[in-house]
Amino acid sequence: MSAHSFRRCKAGRSWSIRTSPRPTASRCARATERSRKKRTLRPELSLRPFAFAQLRAHDTRMAAPGDLDVLIVDDHAPMRELLRKVLERAGIARVREAANGADALAALEDRPAGLVLVDQNMPAMGGGELIAEARSRWTGTRIILITGDARSDAGGADALLVKPVSPRELLAAIERVMAS
């Protein structure tokens, strides 16, 4: 696991950003214990003062982001926030978000995107269905599928990333896809 990765705690009820090589088991244990006491399950995003501060500026800057318009489609708000921060840090200013496939199609109808980052597993319309629909309507749009299942295939997407995804991996995939 990289030093800058998004991970789910063992209990499956807490999210955290791992920003250093040391284990985050204590943070996960505290979050799990809190959820047992309150009987509420809330995702927790712990972003230290800019989680990617350890990366040098040239590590996260894309060669020429230009006028790239990116649509992030994920049902988990913390993941959308994390991806947005990585893209903004890379110099991509035009970033939109959608919480599900139907919202993504509406956003693409309103203004087609140059790149769509799609989560595989979402309620109502999953990533595979969204990719198939987007491919039939917007042929010039590049799509990167992001999934937690290492056994998944790209399923019509231009690239596949398996969570946890580091900022470097994400930006490298974007550069590869946009160059092709």
NUMILUM-867383 format. One record per residue: x, y, z of N, C-alpha, C, O in turn. Coordinates in steps of 0.001 Angstrom, whole numbers, plus 500000, padded with zeros to 6 digits. Example, Ala and Ser with C-alpha at 12.3 -4.5 7.8 and 13.67 -1.06 7.14 Angstrom:
// NUMILUM-867383
513190494310507800512300495500507800513200496700507800514236496681508465512850497750507080513670498940507140512900500030507870513409501138508039
END
This chain:
// NUMILUM-867383
500849498827500000500000500000500000500888501228500000501854501286500760500589502195499179501433503376499084501227504272500297500282504102501068502121505212500443502060506118501584500875507074501491500476507651502502500314507251500322499183508166500144498036507375499540497818507424498329497316506662500352496270505833499775494984505942500565494988506266501752493908505671499898492579505685500467492288504260500888492407503353500064491913504022502133491679502661502559490469502578503468490052503569504067489928501409503560488794501157504419489285500375505623490071499440505472488840500739506807489270500046508019488701498637508040487750498322507324489303497794508877488937496384508918487446496191509191486820495308508604486880496998510067485467496859510401484566497273509243483381496940509227485119497993508281484347498370507110483430499555507333482570499838506499483599500244508434482682501325508749483355502686508822482695503683509117484618502747508569485330504008508692486290504162507528486937503200507116486381505363507004487306505643505913488441506492506449488235507314507342489625506303505919490736507157506328491698507336505173491725506539504235492473508378505254493530508634504289494828508291504980495117508819506054495606507426504389496874507038504974497946507934504376498225507872503178498548508774505226499510509741504717500931509452505148501839510212504810501148508393505874502507508050506275502632506539506317501622505836506354503870506023506311504048504583506317503559503895507589503408502673507600503306504655508670502889503965509884501446503484509771500628504106509093501142502381510434499795501810510337498752502720510981499057503472511906497547502643510491496465503470511011495480502642511821494323503028511980495932501514512330495041500614513063494411501302514263493239501068514556495163502148514965494603502803516145493464503742515761492455503812516462493622504471514644492552505344514185491313504535513830490191504919514160491526503413513155490401502560512767489717501991513998488489501927514055490506501577514985489941500998516200489098502036516933488009501723517415489598503282517020488833504336517691487518504596516960486472504740517593487569504656515646486356504921514870485357503785515023484153504023515121485850502550515045484973501391515205484350501395516591483157501130516740485153501695517606484643501741518972483587502832519108482562502619519756483820503993518509482836505074518543481527504632517913480453504918518441481611503934516787480382503524516106479629502474516910478402502414516845480348501641517670479664500652518520478907501350519640477777500977519955479529502367520243478893503066521354477646503805520898476612503729521562477717504504519800476607505333519338475601504562518495474484505032518278475980503409518028475136502597517156474813503324515848473800503047515207475674504241515469475504504912514184476726504627513341477843504540513851476510504487512079477611504210511166477755505393510229476928505608509342478809506150510436479060507296509583480444507170508984481401506894509708480579507367507673481921507364507094482727508507507687482207509599507920483984508243507924484853509258508506486012509503507562486703508568507159486224510750507214487335511106506337488299511946507143487951513035507600489496511450507317490476512208508090491545512735507154492534512056506879491343513932506671492335514584505820493187515465506713492689516440507276494437515144506848495335516030507576495492517279506734495112517280505563496053518366507313496182519571506503496805519241505168498006518988505074496040519244504210496262518763502848497066517477502845498289517487502987496376516398502684496940515054502787498082514787501827498847513845502033498218515583500793499236515321499787500414516285499900501194516435498960500538516937501058501600517926501242502985517308501113503943518008500785503105516006501366504411515361501272504861515193499825506049515005499566503941515257498899504319515144497492504927516458497034504440517532497388505962516375496268506547517592495699505617518109494607504857517346494010505685519389494357504779520009493384504884519354492017503863519155491358506100519009491566506223518431490225505710516997490166505494516473489073505507516347491317504962514989491332503469514973491035502948513981490525502779516059491347501331516065491175500856516980490057499661517009489766501732517711489435501338518589488331501314517798487038502278517109486706500222517897486315500146517234485018500887518089484000501048519294484188501329517464482937502096518173481914501319519367481370501835520485481364500096519150480917499283520248480382497814519919480565497181519408479642497246520205481757495846519868481965494913520662481066493816520205480744495351521865480656494565522667479719493140522870480166492876523167481331492231522708479242490816522908479526490106521585479768488941521428479402490783520655480368490195519345480623489020519480481584489150520054482665487886518951481183486677518958482001486482517534482513486334516604481721486482517359483839486411516029484443485114515886485225484712516792485955484464514737485065483275514396485841483620513212486729484035512164486234483451513370488040483699512297489009482354511688489369481447512399489803482215510371489192480964509688489503481249508622490554481876507603490263480783508864491780480985507925492885479880508166493902479512509313494160479349507099494480478272507258495450478778507646496838477970508006497694480075507587497086480640507968498380481231509373498292482200509610497571480634510295499036481088511691499025482555511841499422483251512654498812483071511091500425484492511244500765485421510885499605486465511514499434485058509895498819485888509514497675485843510599496602486866510915495994484661511169496369484562512267495401485409513451495853486090514081495045485362513749497149486154514860497688487650514601497516488403515499497140488069513383497790489482513023497650489942513161496196490988513755495932489173512620495261489527512714493845489553514169493382490434514564492618488591514961493843488551516382493484489815517090493954490402517866493200490241516835495184491445517488495718492685517112494911493535517960494642492786515840494526493934515410493719493930516138492378494969516626491933492773516212491736492679516863490424492946518362490514493631518927489662492408519001491542492654520435491702494128520704491968494687521674491454494754519857492762496186520002493049497006519833491763498078520421491618496489519026490838497183518792489569496952519920488563497532519908487477496121520878488912495895522008488019494659521878487152494465522673486232493824520895487426492578520724486672491486521478487425491074521068488510491028522565486852490086523438487552488628523077487291487768523348488129488341522476486156486952522176485794486609520748486192486746519818485397486160520588487433485813519277487974484364519324488442483980520188489230483569518386487947482174518262488375482001516922489063482823516020488896480927516788489842480670515553490576479245515079490342478336515874490106479072513756490413477749513142490367477748511974491343478737511249491450476639511790492054476556510758493078476102509407492536476227508397493228475577509371491316475132508093490741475108508192489217475357509254488647474808507086488581474823507030487125473803507940486467474094508557485443472607508031487041471565508885486462471973510357486513471785511094485545472534510780487654473014512166487763474154512424486784474263513515486224474995511424486582476121511565485650475620511750484224476136512594483491474619510968483822474065511116482474473447512501482282473583513109481220472767512992483321472181514334483243473278515394483114473140516345482346474365515226483867475485516178483792476147516134482421476539517171481886476274514944481853476875514810480526475959515377479443476441515927478453474644515246479621473687515847478681473840517361478694473835518014477650473977517904479904474108519352480067475396519861479437475383520844478696476517519187479731477817519572479179478711518339479147479132517863480201479012517808477960479877516629477867481244516891478502481772518001478434481799515863479112483107515970479771484174515316478907483888514408478126485397515785479056486517515175478343486954513878478993487465512979478324486749513782480322487157512605481084486131512333482167485672513253482844485770511058482332484848510655483390485551509610484252486050508607483742485587509855485572486107508888486539484900508218487169484107508876487842484748506905486956483535506192487344483847505107488364484776504320488183483057505073489445483127503981490412482343502799489842481321502992489183482809501596490088482153500400489558480819500131490250479797499952489588480832500101491580479646499695492338478906500905492887479368501574493811477742501168492292476882502260492747475444501767492722475106500879491940474590502340493576473185501931493549472490502423492281472948503365491634471414501793491945470578502117490777471298501814489473470997500802488839472222502636489054472956502418487804474437502282488131475076503243488560474974501098487928476382500841488218477307501424487170476867501968486157478600501298487435479605501840486533479563501221485149479733501925484154479340499912485068479287499229483775478167499747482887478362499974481693476987499932483481475845500456482723476103501889482267475783502261481138476685502684483157476993504075482815477999504146481673477853504961480761479018503293481721480034503283480662479399502925479322479671503573478311478550501893479311477894501476478065477041502605477488477076502862476285476285503272478341475429504372477886476265505557477400475965506151476365477312505895478148478169507030477761478894506745476445479035507642475614479349505521476250480039505148475002479123505290473795479563505704472723477841504944473969476920505021472832476537506466472494476184506755471351476603507373473472476163508748473238477295509754473063477158510705472293478403509562473757479518510512473705480793509743473390481515509328474297481063509559472130482187508712471713483549509320472023484522508580472172483650510632472125484944511266472381485327511342473846486443511748474169484433510963474733484703511048476167485583509888476610485301508732476295486641510196477336487527509173477908486962508766479266486422509593480001487095507473479589486523506959480835487562506128481576488220505267480992487699506401482875488545505592483755487636504979484807486926505692485516487660503661484907486860502934485883487691502743487144488826502273487078487128503106488289487803502944489575486980501962490395485789502177490617487617500879490848486899499841491568487716499310492736488942499416492752487031498745493698487698498110494825487926496631494581488593495969495376487383496104493499487496494682493178488649494461492203488575494853491039489706493834492687490902493618491862490638492660490704491423492615489757489550491896490760489252490929489699488442491531488559488152490844487580488074492795488671487264493444487631488058493645486353489287493715486364487326493738485250487968494123483993487482495529483636486531496036484233488132496142482675487837497535482331486423497708481791485860498795481920485837496693481201484454496733480760484079497911479879483043498538480102484889498225478891484591499318477979485248500633478344485212501583477562485848500700479522486546501926479932487926501970479284488451500944478853488503503156479220489838503319478643490930502842479589492013502460479146490650502861480897491630502409481891490890501912483124489733502261483357491577501095483905491026500537485138492002500818486264493194500534486141491503501376487366492305501590488564491649500846489712490430500893489875492461500156490509491950499404491654492263500187492926493404500589493153491235500399493754491413501096495027492250500227495959492111499005495921493091500790496774493356502204496954494204502759495819495109502089495321493907503976495418494597504629494309495404505798494861494864506660495554496682505825494557497509506950494998497337508105494014496945507883492869497621509326494443497532510467493519498412510282492286498009510640491180499595509731492465500495509516491318499892508535490320499951508760489111499307507439490825498683506448489935497529507072489159497393506855487955496706507842489847495561508475489200496009509429488102495493509380486985496960510292488413497414511275487427498142510616486262498028511069485123498892509544486541499564508818485456498532508181484529498693508207483308497469507609485105496411507004484286495708508063483444495395507822482278495461509224484022494809510301483272495685510731482104495191510916480992496975510892482349497882511294481264497930510247480155497935510595478974497966508955480530497978507877479526496705507901478690496757507831477462495574508001479358494286507956478663494106509171477757493624509041476632494484510331478236494300511539477431495293511609476273495027512279475275496430510928476392497422510922475309497043509951474197497495510101473062496219508961474515495875507945473504494737508394472605494331507656471708
END
